Each structure stands twice: as structure tokens, then as C-alpha cells.
Amino acid sequence: MGRHVAQRLVADGEIVLDVPAKLSARARLFDTGQGRKTDPADAHCVAVAALRASGLRQVTVEDTTVALKLLVDRRDALGHARTDAVSRLHHLLLELVPGGAKTSLSAPQARALLNTVRPRDIVGRTRRQLASELITEIAVIDKKIKAANVQLTELVASTGSTLQQLNGIGPSGAARLLGDIGDIDRFASRDHLASWNGTAPIDASSGDQHRHRLSRAGNRRINRVLHIMAIVQLRNDTEGRAYYRRKLAAGKTSMEAMRSLKRRLSNVVYQQMVKDARRMRTGPGGQAGATLQSGAAGSIPTASTSEKPHPGPAATHSRTPLLAAS
């Protein structure tokens, strides 16, 4: 509801500031109303936070990043629907075909396999009918996924983003990064981005034992994009795999090495998006160009004391982007 109101106000020429929930909660905590949460109290605390805080992001009109977010959400929903349909199809084929079907099953392959089945009893015929309907449903979803991928590719290309030059980021990953992150300038540093996406480990040291544990906070969609990026780089001869092996050689476990790699890749994504933002602002002729600003009225990311990134990966600068396009 807040996003719609903010967009209406911006369209009417009003200046709208994005006040993080943390700031308004702190103002309510120190208010004289004993911390009671009511609509008038919330409005007052938001106004107090907006007057006292500096560096608040100004809400702008929704642009391409919002369209990217909508499209990539649709693409993810189609992927989930296909996975569910294939799972149900496998369950039916297991009853119709001895040994079932292979894991990676396309609609034409499933149709050819089902054509070899001729059940005689009513139970078998019913299973075959349901399996045939599921195959048709999967074929329709595949067409929608293909069309969504083409649309995402064209829209990402229209933004001028170079995120797909990084090894492990495709159209969906680039669209998710651009859609959820929006204006990269709202992150003061790469450490803030790592804290926001959950790749910055949490300090869990005790006494002489110094260790960090996994952070389960942050934007899990962006975290998933970085995880896929890490998996792709580990499968190929890349600098990401070399970095992962160095962490293993240093005594890290496989999970700790993976977390370090994701933290490093978060830095790479941040650097790439900052570079793109500067290029878009400057323009090819040295003039100010278009910028990619998020119209979402989301919270301003901040790094709390317990969410500070691991000092190791945060202080290490990649000499070359991780990595060239695959």
C-alpha cells in the first residue's frame, strides 16, 4: 500500500522520502507514547525520523527495474509450476513404466515414453490419461518459459547492463539483480550490499576461537542468484574455482569455502553495477545519461554490528572481474 501511495504522490510532483522501518522503530522507542504502535504514532515517528536522518533515498517514478522484477517473478513462478508438474508426471510414470523415467525429462520424451504404454485396466488407463494431460501442461509451460526468457533478455539488454558478462549470470539472474537491487547507489559500500543479501557471515567467535557462521538474513532471492553463480563457476575452470580451492587449502571446510566465494562474488556484482551506473550517468559523449533508479519504496539497507562482513573476503579486491562471459 505504501508503494502505491508514494507513486501517486511522486506523480503529483511531491517530494517523497523513503524512511526505513528501523529508523521509525527507533523513533517510536524513544517517543513519549510508551512505544505503543498505532497509526497516528507511526506517522509521527516516520516524520520525526525523516526530519532527523540524513541521506534518505528519494522515491522516484517506477522505471525499467520494476518491469524487470515483475517479469523475473513471473519467470520464477513458471519454473516452480514446471517442477511441480514434472514431479507429478514422474509419480504417474513410475506406476506405468517399470523403473519410471529419467530425471531430466522433456515433454516430447515423456510423450514418446507414454505412447509405449497400453494399460488394460481402468486404473492404468486413468493414470495414462492424467499423465497425458500433464505432458500437455508441461509443453505449454515450456513455451511460456521460452517467451519469458526472450522478453527478459531484450529488457535486460535495453538497460545497458553488463552483468551477463560475469560468468554464471544469465538473463534471469541479471533481471533479478537489477529488479531487486534497483539503484546501486543506495548501498554505501559493497559491505552494505553483502549484509543486505545475506552473504556477509556473522561473527560467532568465542574466546580464543575465531569463527564466523552463516547469515540466514537478507534478500534470499539475490542470495540464490549468487549461489547459482558460484556453482557455475565451480563447474568450470574459472578464478572462482581457483579461489574456492585456495580456501580449502587454507583449512576451510567446503561450506565455509562456498560462503567465502559467494561473499567475493557479491563484491564483483557490486563493482560491475557501480561501473554500469557510472557509465549510464556519464553517457558515451561525457554527458549525463539515463540512470537506473528503483521506484520501489523498500528499506534503505544498513549493516548492523552483528552483520559486518568477514574481514578476509571484504578486504580482498579482485584484480579481474569474476569472470569473463561463458
N, C-alpha and C positions, 0 to 999 in steps of 0.2 A: 504493500500500500504506500509506503514511503517513497518508493521509486516513482510511482505514478504521480504523486503529488509534487515531487521535486521536478519532474519533467514538465508538468503543467506550469509551474512557477517559472522555470527557465524559459519556456516558450513565450511567456508573458513579459519577458525582459527583466525578471527579478534575479538578484544575485543569491545563489543558494550554496551554502557550505555543507560539506559532509562531515558530521560530527561522529567520531567513533563511539560505540556503546561504552567502551571502557572509561572514556572521559566523562560522559554523562553520569555513569555509575559512581565515579569518584566524587563528582559534584553533589550527587544525592546523598552520599555517605556523610559528607561534611555539612549538609544542609540542616536547617533548624527543624525540619519536619520529621525528625527521628527516623529518617531513612525509609519512610513509607512510600510505596510505589503506586502512584496514581497518575492519571493522565495530566492533570494540571502540574503536579510535581515534576513529572518527566519533562514537560515542555519548559518549565522554568530551569531545570538543571541543564537541559540541552542548550538553552540560550546563554546560561552562565558559562558553560564550557566553551561555546563558540566565541564569546567575548574575551575570555582569558587565554585560550590556547592560540598558539601561533603555528603557521604552516599548514592550516587545514586546506584540504583539496576543495576546489570549487567545482560544483557539478556542472557538466556541460551537456549539450544535446546528444542523445544517443546516436552513435555512428556505426561504422562497419564492424567494430568489435562486438557489438551487441548482436548483430546478424550472424557473426561467426559463432558466437556462443549458442544461439538458437539452433543453428544448423548442426553443430557438433553434438549438441544434446540429442537431436533427432537421430544422428548417425549412431550414437551410443545406444539409444533405445532400439534401433533396428538390429544392432549386433546382439543385444540381450534377447530380443524376440527370436532371432535365428538360432541362438544357442539353446533356448528353451524348446523350440520346435525340433531341432536335431536330436536333443536328448529324448524327447517323447518318441521320435521315429526309431531311434536305436532300441528303445524298450520294446516296441512292437516287432521290429525285425528280429530281435532275439528270440521271440516266440514263433516266428515264421520261418526263419532260416537257421539251420544248425550252426552254432558258433557266432551268429549275429553278423554284423557288418563291420568294416574297418572304421577307425575313429574319425578320420578326416573324410567325410562323405559329402559329395556334391549331389545336387538334385538329379542330374542325368544319371549318375552312377546308381543312386538309390532306385530310380525308375527302372533301370535295366535289371537290377537285382530283384526288384519286386515282380517283374514280368516272368521270372523263372518259377514263381510260387503259384500253385494252383490248389488251394485248400478245398476240401470237400465238405467239411462240417461247417455249421453256421458260425461257430466261434472263430474259426480260421478265416472265413470269408469276411466277418466283421473286422477282424484285425487288418486284413488286407485293404479293406475299404478305408479305414482310418489312416493307414499308412499312406495310401494313395493321396488322400486329402492333405496330409502333412507335407508330402513331397511337392504338391502344387503350391502350398503355402510357402514353403522354403524357396521355391523358384521365384515367386512374387517378391519375397523379401530380398532375394539376391539382386533382382532388378532395381529395387528401391535403393539398396546399398550402393550399387554401381552408380546410379544417378546422383546420390548424395555425395559420393566421392568426387565426381566430376564437378559438381557445384562448389564443394569445399575447395578443391584445387584452384578453380577460377577465382573464387573470392579471396583466398589467401594470396594469390598472385597479384590481385588488384591492389592489395595493401602495400606492396613493395617489400614485404618481409623476406629476409634471407634465412629464416630459421630452418628451412628444409635443407639448407646446405650442411647442417650438422648431421653427423652420422647417427641414425636411429630416430629421426623425427620426420614423419610423413605429413600429409595434408591434415589428417585428423589431429595429430599431436600439435602441429603448428596452430591450427584453429583453436584448440583448447587453450594453449598458452596465450594467444592473443586475446581470446574471448574472456578468460578468467582474470588474467593479469591486467589487461587494458593498457593504461598509461604506465609505462615502466618508471616514469619519474616520481610516482607516488612512493616508491621504495628508495629510502635514503642511501642504501648500500646493498651489496649482494648479500650481506649478512641478514638484513631485514627480509629479503626475499626467501632465503633459506629457512628462516624462522617461520615465515608465513606458509611455506609449502611443506613444512614438516621434515625437511632433510637435515636440519641442524640438530645434532644429537644433544641430549640433556645431560648435564654434569651429574654423575652419580658416584663421585669419589667418596671414600671413607678412610680416614686416617692416612696411612702411607700408600694405600691402594688408589690409584688414579684411573678412573674409567668413565666412559660415557654410555648411556643407554639410548635405545631407540625412542624418538619422539613420535607419539601417535596423534599429535595435534596437527593443525594446519590444514591446508587445502588438499584433500586426498586425491582429487582428480588430477591436479598438477603433479602430485607425488607419483601417481600411476604413470603419467607421461614420462617422467624422469626414470622410473623403474624400467619401463619398456625400452627407453633409450639406452640404459645401462645393459640390459640383456642383449640387445642387438650388437652393442659394441663388444661384449664379451664373446660373441659368436664369431667375430671377425678379427683380423689382425689389425688392431687399432691402438691408439695411445691409451684409450680407456682400459683395454685389456692389459696393457703393459703396466698401467698404474695399479690395477687390481692385483696383479701378480707381485708387484713391489710391496703392497700392503700385506699380502700373505707371507712373503719372505721376511717381513719385519715382525712376524709373530701374531698378526691379526687372524681372527677366525674368518671363515668365508662370509658370515653375515656382517661382521664388522667391516670387512673389506668392501662389501657391497654398499654399506651405508656411507663409507668414505667416498666411494665412486659417485654415488648419487649426489653427495654434497658437492663434489667437484663439478659434476655436470650442471648443477644448479648455478654455479658461478659462470660456467660457459654460456648458458642460456641468458643469464643476466647481461653479460658483456655483449652478446650478439644483439639483444633487444635494445640496449643502450646505444649501440653503434647504429642500428636501424633508425632509432628515434632521432639521433643527431643528424643523420643523412636526410631524413624526411623534413626536418625543420630547416636545414640549410638549403636543400634543393640542389639540382645539378649545376645551376649557374651561380651558386653562392647566395641566392636569395632565400628568404624564408619560405618553406614549403608546407605541405599538409602534415598534420600530426595525427597520431593515433591516440585518441583520448577516450577513456572509458566513460560511458554515460551512466554506469551502474552506481547506485548510491550505496556502495559497500563500505566496509570499515577501513580506516587507514591502518595498514599493518605496522605493528611495533614489536620490537623484540624485548621480552621481559628478561629479568635476570636469569631465570631458570632455562630460558630458551636461547641463550647465547650459543653461537655455533662453536664447534670443535676448533680449537686454535690451530690445529695442524692443517686441515684442508683449506680453512679460511685464509690462511696466510700464504698459501701456495698459489702462484699465478701461472696459468697455462701459457706456455710460450707460443703455442699454436692452437687454433680452435680445435676442440674435441668434437668432431673431427671432420675431414672433408666429406662431401656428399658421397653416399654409397650408390 
